[in-house]
Amino acid sequence: MVYLIVGLGNPGEKYSHTRHNAGFRVVDRFSRQYNWKWQNIGHRLSWTKGEVEGKQVYLLKPLTYMNQSGEGLLYFPRFKLFSEGILIVVHDEMDFPPGVVRIKKGGGTAGHRGLNSLIETLKTDDFLRVRVGIGKPLSREEAIDYVLGVPEGEEKALLEKGEERAVSALSSILEEGWERAMNKYNAQED
C-alpha cells in the first residue's frame, strides 16, 4: 500500500515559523528521521519518498500557498496515486489549543482554506487528517493575522511538542493502522 502524506503550509522563509505552517514542519521532521531528501517541481511542489515498515511513503508540500494547496498537488508526477493510495493531510487546527494533536477521517474543513482547496482538487473529503492544535485568536476578525503570526515562549514550546507528537502519530498510522492510531492519540491527555 502507498501512503501520501501532505503537509500544508506556505512557502518561503517569511512563513516558515508561523502557526499556519505546522503541517510543513511536521513532514519536514518526519523526513529528517529517515534522512529523506526533498526535491522541488518548480515553484509548485516539494516532495520526497521512502519506505517505512515495508510501506511506500510519499511526503508532499504544495508550494502554491495555503489557499491553493490542491493546485500544487496537480504537479505530482504520480498524481493518480491519490485515488489508489492512502492520503493523510497534516495541518494546523484552530479548534485545539497549542500542542494538542488529533486524528480524523473525512468530514468538514471548519473553513480551513488549504483543506478546501485539496477537497476541490481531489473531489473527495474522505482522507485522514492529522490536526495540530494552534489555538485561536480572541475574535474571528483576527484569524488571518493569528495564523500568520509566530508563536513565542510557552506557546512556541507547546506547538513544537505538538509537532513532535504529530510525527509520532504519523509513525503510528503507518505501523499500527489509522484506527488504532486514532484511538491512541485522540484519547491522550494533552
N, C-alpha and C positions, 0 to 999 in steps of 0.2 A: 504494500500500500504506500502511496505517495502522500506526503504531508506538505502543504503550502502554508507557511506562517508569514502573515503580512503584518508588519509593524506600521502604525500610522503616525505621521508627523509632518513637519515642514522642513524643506531642505535648507542648508546653509547655517553658518556659524551663528548668525543672528538669532536663530530659533533653537539651537541645539540644547540649551539648558531650560527651556520653557516647560511649563506644566503640560502643554499640548503635545510635546514630543516624547512623552513617556513610552509610547509604542516603539519609536525608533530606538530609544535607549535600551529597551528590553531585548529586541532582536540583536542589537549590537553586543550586549552582554552574553547572550546565548551563543552567538557565533564565536566570541573570544574564547569560550571554554573549550571549543573544538579546534581553534586556530583556523577557522574557515576564512578565506579571503574574498572580499567583496569585489564585484565588477559592475561598472555602470553601462547602461544602454543610453547613450546621450545624456540629456538632462531630464530623462523621463522616469528611469527606474534603476535601482541598485539591487543586486541580488547575489546570492551565494548558495551553495548546496553542499550536502554531505550526508553521512549516514549515522543514524542513532538507533541502537538496538535492532539493527538489521533493516531499519526503515529508511527509505529515501526521503530527505527533508530539504525543501527549498525555503530560504528566508528571502523575503522581498520587502523593499522600502520604496513606495511610489514617491517620485521626486517632483510631482506635479502640484505640490501644495495640497494641504489637507482637503480643501473643498472639491478638488478634482482627483482624489486618490484613485478612484476607479479608472480614470483615463490612463494613469501611469501603468496600470496592470495590463493594458492592451499591448504594451511593448514587450511583455514577457514572451520569449521565443516559444515557450511550450504552453501557451495560453489555454489550450484545450484541457490541460491538466486540472483547471479549475472545476470542470464538470466531472472529472474522473477521480480526483484525489480528495483528501480531507482538508478543508480550509479552516484555518484558525486565524482570527484577527486580534491583534493586541492593540489596545487603545486606552487613552485617558478617560476617566469616568468621574464627572462632577457629582454624581449621586452618592459617592462614598467618600469618607474622609481620607486624607493622605495616608498611604501605606496599606490600605485595605485592597485585597485582590479577590475577585470573584470570577467564576467561570459560568458562562451562559451559552445555551444553544438556541439560535434563532431569535425571533422577536423584533420588537421595535428598536428605534435608534435614539429616542429621547432627544431628538434634534441634533444629534452629532452629525455634522456635515460630511465628515470623512466616511462614516458608515453609510450615510445616504448615497454618496457617490458610488461606493462599492456595490451597493444593492442595485442601483440603477444600471451599472455596467454589467454585473454578473447575472442580473434578472432573478436573484434569489436572496432571501434573508436567512436561509437555512444553513448557517455556518456557526462554528464555535467562536466565542469571544472570550478573551482573557482581558478583564476590565481592571485597570489600575486606578484606584481612587486618587483624586487630586483635590477633593473638597470643592466648595462652591463659594462664589462671592456673596456679599450681603444682598445685592439686588441683581435682577436679570440684566439690567442695562449695562452692568459692569462685566458681563460674561466674557466678551472678546478680550478686553484688557487683562482679565484674570487668567484665562488660559494661555495667553501670550506673555504672561509675567513669569519671572524667575523666582522660585521659592528660595527662602533663606532660612538659616538657623535650624530650629527643631523641625519645621515643616519640610525643609530640604532633606534632613536625615530620615524622616518618616517616608518621604517619597522614594528615596534611594532604597530603603528597606523593602518597600512595596515592589519596586522594580526587581530586586533580587528574588522576592517571593514569586513574582510573575515568571521569572526564568525557571524557577523550581517547578511551578505549575505546568509550564510547557514540557519540561522533562517528564513530569508525572503523567501527562496526557500521552506522551509517546511510549512510556514504559508500562503504564497500567491501564490505559484506555481513558477516554474522556469522562465516562460516568463515574468511575472511581475517583478520578482527579477532582471532579466537580464536588462529589460528596466530601472529599477531604478538605479542599480549600474553601468551600462555601460554609463549612461548619467551623472553621478556625476562628478563634477569638483573636482579634487584631489589636 
